[in-house]
């Protein structure tokens, strides 16, 4: 840190499963026959992270930047959109100090893909992988996640601004 001012952002996203779509989480396509439904690739983890960054920037939410009724974003790569959010962050005079993300998902297990997710996210944001935390949990059979109907993700970020 260089002594600038700090901002915190929190993000959340949830998507239902949909047959016949690829399952993309953290910028990584996971094996399986059910992906997440959405206008873009529905990467729930990256969407939560983008929302946290955009919130810390006081820019509203990702729906304001990338409307889900805009055909330009149909099937869009969320990692590509995250890169654009990183560009916006730097243009506003901020640097990502740390991000911690948690995925709520019953299956598949995320541990074998965690490092690859962290690398993809860090690469999109242009930061060291050590600044990106990714973990997963189940909901012990509770709620829409526990019933296997979808996935949810939460993210919190710490940004440092160079001037007020």
C-alpha positions, 0 to 999 in steps of 0.5 A: 500500500502506498498510503492512499485512501481505502474503499471496501466493496461487497458483491453477491450473485446467484444463477439457476442451473440450466441444461446444455450450457457450459459450467463456467466458474472463476473463468474456468469451464468445469466438467458437467452437463449443466451450466448456469443460466444467464445472459452472459456465460453466467460466471457467478463467482466473477459476477460477484467479484465485479459487483464488489469492485464496481460497488467500491468504485461507487459506480452502481452495479454490473447491470449498469455497466453491462445490461442483461438486455443488451445483445452485445453481452449475450454469451459474453465471457465474464473474465473479459468483462472483469478485465474491463472492470479492472480497466475502469478501476485503474482509470478511477485511480484505484488499485486492488489490494485484496479480494476474497470470494466464496462460492456456494455450490453443492457440486462439482467440487471446486478444490481441483480448479481453485488455483486455475480460477485464482490465476484467471481472475488475477490475470484479468485484473492485472494483479498478483495471484496472492491478492485473490482468494477463492473458496467454496462451501455447500449449504448442507442441503439447505435452500436453492443451492442445497437442492442443486437448483443453482449456485451463489457467490459472495465477494469482498474487495479492498481497493486503495485510491491514490487521491480523494 
